[in-house]
């Protein structure tokens, strides 16, 4: 087998082509890795934001549940009945106090201390 100039040029061209393809492929792989890392970072941020949103939603749901329980018709009725009983008791206590004050004669005898 003879090595003439044409064969060397062809082999050299193929070698340059393979090396160039290797470099281009390597650069694309590096670029794809960087893109993959940036996408992973974005997905992580989205996941964190989703978790925060879920927590906020659960807190809001709990607040609404508590408020709806407080404002339920049954609880409101109980509260109003209790307040009505307290007002009635207060009126009765005031009447009793007025009677006691009316019984008091308002005069106190002076008591001298013994020396």
TIVEXTI-744603 format. One line per field, with one value per atom (N, C-alpha, C): x, z, y; residue number from 0; atom name. Coordinates in Angstrom, 3 decimals. Atoms other than C-alpha are relative to their C-alpha. Layout:
<recs>
X = c(X:...) .
Z = c(Z:...) .
Y = c(Y:...) .
i = c(NUM:...) .
at = c(CA:...) .
</recs>
This chain:
<recs>
X = c(0.834:0.000:0.889:-0.783:1.419:-0.715:0.561:0.885:0.313:-0.236:0.501:-0.651:0.463:-0.466:-1.514:1.454:-4.090:-0.559:0.446:-4.541:0.261:-0.323:-2.793:-0.942:0.920:-4.973:-1.384:1.313:-8.109:-0.052:-0.060:-7.089:0.089:-0.126:-6.079:-1.325:1.306:-9.431:-1.003:0.918:-11.323:0.340:-0.438:-9.261:-0.422:0.422:-9.931:-1.514:1.463:-13.621:-0.450:0.352:-13.776:0.308:-0.387:-11.931:-0.959:0.934:-14.172:-1.368:1.281:-17.268:0.051:-0.165:-15.925:-0.089:-0.001:-15.340:-1.411:1.360:-18.784:-0.935:0.838:-20.426:0.266:-0.358:-18.536:-0.586:0.562:-19.598:-1.518:1.458:-23.223:-0.363:0.256:-23.050:0.146:-0.200:-21.666:-1.169:1.138:-24.409:-1.270:1.168:-27.046:0.043:-0.132:-25.693:-0.358:0.322:-25.920:-1.505:1.451:-29.470:-0.747:0.618:-30.343:0.089:-0.167:-28.939:-0.934:0.885:-30.881:-1.464:1.372:-34.091:-0.255:0.143:-33.489:-0.177:0.117:-33.016:-1.390:1.334:-36.234:-1.073:0.978:-38.156:0.029:-0.118:-36.831:-0.681:0.644:-37.939:-1.516:1.438:-41.360:-0.581:0.448:-41.654:-0.084:0.017:-40.738:-1.182:1.134:-43.281:-1.327:1.213:-45.908:-0.231:0.115:-45.192:-0.477:0.424:-45.513:-1.468:1.389:-48.765:-0.925:0.815:-50.101:-0.164:0.060:-49.241:-0.930:0.868:-50.911:-1.463:1.372:-53.998:-0.557:0.467:-54.227:-0.287:0.222:-53.876:-1.302:1.231:-56.621:-1.224:1.115:-58.872:-0.296:0.211:-58.326:-0.663:0.600:-59.155:-1.477:1.394:-62.334:-0.824:0.719:-63.306:-0.298:0.200:-62.813:-1.061:0.989:-64.761:-1.402:1.325:-67.599:-0.570:0.482:-67.779:-0.458:0.376:-67.837:-1.306:1.171:-70.469:-1.164:1.085:-72.641:-1.268:1.260:-76.333:-0.184:0.163:-76.245:0.818:-0.854:-73.325:-0.497:0.525:-74.817:-1.243:1.202:-78.117:0.381:-0.466:-76.305:0.523:-0.580:-74.409:-1.092:1.068:-77.541:-0.836:0.754:-79.399:0.791:-0.850:-76.468:0.023:-0.002:-76.310:-1.341:1.328:-80.049:-0.141:0.052:-79.753:0.822:-0.845:-76.919:-0.671:0.697:-78.933:-1.146:1.105:-81.929:0.524:-0.595:-79.736:0.532:-0.520:-78.108:-1.142:1.158:-81.512:-0.515:0.472:-82.577:0.965:-0.993:-79.317:-0.096:0.127:-79.826:-1.217:1.202:-83.349:0.288:-0.339:-82.029:0.899:-0.910:-79.258:-0.760:0.801:-81.757:-0.796:0.733:-83.839:0.932:-0.956:-80.770:0.413:-0.372:-79.766:-1.152:1.156:-83.301:-0.148:0.092:-83.169:1.049:-1.080:-79.978:-0.467:0.499:-80.784:0.967:-0.955:-77.663:0.705:-0.684:-76.605:0.811:-0.896:-73.740:0.335:-0.352:-73.268:1.527:-1.422:-69.874:0.452:-0.534:-67.857:1.344:-1.250:-65.167:0.917:-0.984:-62.035:0.413:-0.437:-60.998:1.501:-1.440:-57.622:0.612) .
Z = c(0.000:0.000:0.000:0.168:-1.088:0.624:-0.567:0.724:-0.947:0.886:-1.872:0.601:-0.509:-1.359:0.079:0.021:-2.290:1.215:-1.128:0.375:1.306:-1.211:3.022:0.171:-0.072:2.162:0.399:-0.327:2.343:1.462:-1.405:5.679:0.910:-0.793:7.003:0.070:0.025:5.919:0.876:-0.833:7.556:1.481:-1.382:10.734:0.510:-0.382:10.811:0.181:-0.081:10.193:1.289:-1.234:13.056:1.218:-1.144:15.428:0.134:-0.017:14.475:0.513:-0.469:14.977:1.500:-1.420:18.386:0.802:-0.718:19.451:0.021:0.073:18.252:0.915:-0.839:19.970:1.479:-1.401:23.191:0.444:-0.332:23.150:0.175:-0.114:22.564:1.281:-1.252:25.464:1.204:-1.104:27.750:0.073:0.032:26.629:0.495:-0.461:27.202:1.513:-1.449:30.711:0.726:-0.609:31.514:-0.073:0.140:30.154:0.982:-0.928:32.224:1.435:-1.345:35.381:0.220:-0.154:34.756:0.079:-0.082:34.152:1.363:-1.330:37.353:1.066:-0.951:39.254:-0.092:0.188:37.761:0.570:-0.526:38.634:1.522:-1.453:42.192:0.551:-0.438:42.527:-0.129:0.183:41.125:1.082:-1.041:43.585:1.345:-1.252:46.504:0.045:0.053:45.385:0.141:-0.111:45.043:1.449:-1.408:48.586:0.850:-0.740:49.936:-0.279:0.376:48.040:0.681:-0.666:49.434:1.484:-1.429:52.976:0.226:-0.133:52.503:-0.215:0.264:51.068:1.188:-1.161:54.014:1.184:-1.092:56.496:-0.234:0.317:54.709:0.192:-0.192:54.689:1.482:-1.449:58.433:0.596:-0.502:59.090:-0.371:0.446:57.045:0.796:-0.774:58.871:1.413:-1.357:62.266:-0.012:0.071:61.226:-0.279:0.290:59.784:1.215:-1.223:63.014:1.007:-0.940:65.088:-0.418:0.496:62.879:-0.358:0.320:62.600:0.731:-0.634:63.375:1.407:-1.323:66.301:1.048:-0.962:67.975:0.238:-0.156:67.316:0.898:-0.825:68.862:1.465:-1.376:71.951:0.616:-0.495:72.286:0.327:-0.244:71.989:1.211:-1.181:74.542:1.280:-1.156:76.924:0.342:-0.236:76.497:0.553:-0.500:77.055:1.475:-1.409:80.301:0.875:-0.790:81.475:0.169:-0.115:80.717:1.002:-0.940:82.599:1.432:-1.333:85.563:0.489:-0.364:85.519:0.437:-0.385:85.616:1.380:-1.296:88.531:1.109:-1.010:90.396:0.297:-0.198:89.877:0.874:-0.828:91.327:1.445:-1.358:94.325:0.684:-0.561:94.847:0.361:-0.317:94.682:1.283:-1.238:97.401:1.212:-1.114:99.601:0.308:-0.219:99.105:0.638:-0.587:99.957:1.472:-1.391:103.239:0.868:-0.751:104.271:0.414:-0.466:106.459:-0.294:0.383:105.448:1.159:-1.130:108.977:0.751:-0.755:110.873:1.309:-1.273:114.570:0.142:-0.205:115.512:1.136:-1.026:117.478:0.404:-0.466:119.618:0.439:-0.357:120.083:1.454:-1.376:123.632:0.026:-0.122:124.592:1.075) .
Y = c(-1.166:0.000:1.242:-1.226:3.263:1.181:-1.222:6.547:1.148:-1.132:9.157:1.245:-1.294:12.811:0.038:-0.025:12.276:-0.754:0.790:9.591:0.735:-0.755:11.707:1.183:-1.134:14.701:-0.485:0.551:12.552:-0.422:0.434:10.990:1.218:-1.233:14.429:0.743:-0.668:15.914:-0.713:0.773:13.091:0.184:-0.196:13.494:1.370:-1.353:17.243:0.027:0.047:16.544:-0.683:0.725:14.027:0.855:-0.839:16.369:1.185:-1.127:19.293:-0.457:0.536:17.162:-0.282:0.277:16.076:1.298:-1.285:19.708:0.590:-0.550:20.818:-0.804:0.852:17.850:0.273:-0.280:18.555:1.337:-1.311:22.220:-0.082:0.163:21.233:-0.744:0.744:18.749:0.914:-0.953:21.456:0.971:-0.917:23.823:-0.693:0.749:21.126:-0.229:0.167:20.484:1.293:-1.290:24.199:0.258:-0.161:24.308:-0.902:0.947:21.246:0.519:-0.556:22.878:1.177:-1.160:26.093:-0.446:0.513:24.118:-0.639:0.626:22.144:1.077:-1.103:25.400:0.634:-0.581:26.813:-0.917:0.963:23.647:0.006:-0.051:23.795:1.247:-1.240:27.428:-0.114:0.186:26.550:-0.916:0.913:23.670:0.716:-0.758:25.953:0.965:-0.924:28.532:-0.740:0.803:25.823:-0.428:0.388:24.618:1.179:-1.190:28.172:0.298:-0.239:28.571:-1.006:1.025:25.282:0.306:-0.336:26.345:1.181:-1.171:29.729:-0.376:0.441:28.050:-0.769:0.762:25.645:0.922:-0.948:28.515:0.762:-0.726:30.447:-0.897:0.936:27.366:-0.193:0.160:26.903:1.237:-1.236:30.561:0.064:-0.020:30.301:-1.017:1.017:27.097:0.500:-0.518:28.758:1.094:-1.077:31.848:-0.527:0.544:29.800:-0.726:0.650:27.820:1.050:-1.058:31.003:0.656:-0.713:32.580:-0.924:0.932:29.482:0.433:-0.417:30.097:-0.584:0.614:27.657:0.745:-0.710:29.420:1.423:-1.356:32.859:-0.009:0.096:31.753:-0.207:0.230:30.427:1.288:-1.248:33.694:1.012:-0.965:35.811:-0.385:0.442:33.728:0.271:-0.250:33.990:1.490:-1.447:37.757:0.470:-0.359:38.029:-0.376:0.419:36.032:0.946:-0.913:38.277:1.357:-1.282:41.434:-0.088:0.193:40.065:-0.083:0.125:39.109:1.345:-1.319:42.555:0.924:-0.821:44.258:-0.412:0.490:42.061:0.399:-0.399:42.725:1.496:-1.456:46.474:0.304:-0.190:46.263:-0.375:0.428:44.328:1.021:-0.997:46.886:1.272:-1.189:49.752:-0.206:0.295:48.036:0.085:-0.026:47.586:1.437:-1.400:51.217:0.781:-0.686:52.344:-0.358:0.418:50.357:0.694:-0.630:52.096:1.386:-1.295:55.125:1.138:-1.040:57.021:0.657:-0.637:58.011:-1.030:0.864:56.562:0.714:-0.661:57.261:0.093:-0.203:58.637:-0.891:0.888:56.120:0.565:-0.562:57.574:-1.131:1.009:55.584:0.222:-0.091:54.830:0.155:-0.224:56.162:-0.810) .
i = c(0:0:0:1:1:1:2:2:2:3:3:3:4:4:4:5:5:5:6:6:6:7:7:7:8:8:8:9:9:9:10:10:10:11:11:11:12:12:12:13:13:13:14:14:14:15:15:15:16:16:16:17:17:17:18:18:18:19:19:19:20:20:20:21:21:21:22:22:22:23:23:23:24:24:24:25:25:25:26:26:26:27:27:27:28:28:28:29:29:29:30:30:30:31:31:31:32:32:32:33:33:33:34:34:34:35:35:35:36:36:36:37:37:37:38:38:38:39:39:39:40:40:40:41:41:41:42:42:42:43:43:43:44:44:44:45:45:45:46:46:46:47:47:47:48:48:48:49:49:49:50:50:50:51:51:51:52:52:52:53:53:53:54:54:54:55:55:55:56:56:56:57:57:57:58:58:58:59:59:59:60:60:60:61:61:61:62:62:62:63:63:63:64:64:64:65:65:65:66:66:66:67:67:67:68:68:68:69:69:69:70:70:70:71:71:71:72:72:72:73:73:73:74:74:74:75:75:75:76:76:76:77:77:77:78:78:78:79:79:79:80:80:80:81:81:81:82:82:82:83:83:83:84:84:84:85:85:85:86:86:86:87:87:87:88:88:88:89:89:89:90:90:90:91:91:91:92:92:92:93:93:93:94:94:94:95:95:95:96:96:96:97:97:97:98:98:98:99:99:99:100:100:100:101:101:101:102:102:102:103:103:103:104:104:104:105:105:105:106:106:106:107:107:107:108:108:108:109:109:109:110:110:110:111:111:111:112:112:112:113:113:113:114:114:114) .
at = c(N:CA:C:N:CA:C:N:CA:C:N:CA:C:N:CA:C:N:CA:C:N:CA:C:N:CA:C:N:CA:C:N:CA:C:N:CA:C:N:CA:C:N:CA:C:N:CA:C:N:CA:C:N:CA:C:N:CA:C:N:CA:C:N:CA:C:N:CA:C:N:CA:C:N:CA:C:N:CA:C:N:CA:C:N:CA:C:N:CA:C:N:CA:C:N:CA:C:N:CA:C:N:CA:C:N:CA:C:N:CA:C:N:CA:C:N:CA:C:N:CA:C:N:CA:C:N:CA:C:N:CA:C:N:CA:C:N:CA:C:N:CA:C:N:CA:C:N:CA:C:N:CA:C:N:CA:C:N:CA:C:N:CA:C:N:CA:C:N:CA:C:N:CA:C:N:CA:C:N:CA:C:N:CA:C:N:CA:C:N:CA:C:N:CA:C:N:CA:C:N:CA:C:N:CA:C:N:CA:C:N:CA:C:N:CA:C:N:CA:C:N:CA:C:N:CA:C:N:CA:C:N:CA:C:N:CA:C:N:CA:C:N:CA:C:N:CA:C:N:CA:C:N:CA:C:N:CA:C:N:CA:C:N:CA:C:N:CA:C:N:CA:C:N:CA:C:N:CA:C:N:CA:C:N:CA:C:N:CA:C:N:CA:C:N:CA:C:N:CA:C:N:CA:C:N:CA:C:N:CA:C:N:CA:C:N:CA:C:N:CA:C:N:CA:C:N:CA:C:N:CA:C:N:CA:C:N:CA:C:N:CA:C:N:CA:C:N:CA:C:N:CA:C:N:CA:C:N:CA:C:N:CA:C:N:CA:C:N:CA:C:N:CA:C:N:CA:C:N:CA:C:N:CA:C:N:CA:C:N:CA:C:N:CA:C:N:CA:C:N:CA:C) .
</recs>
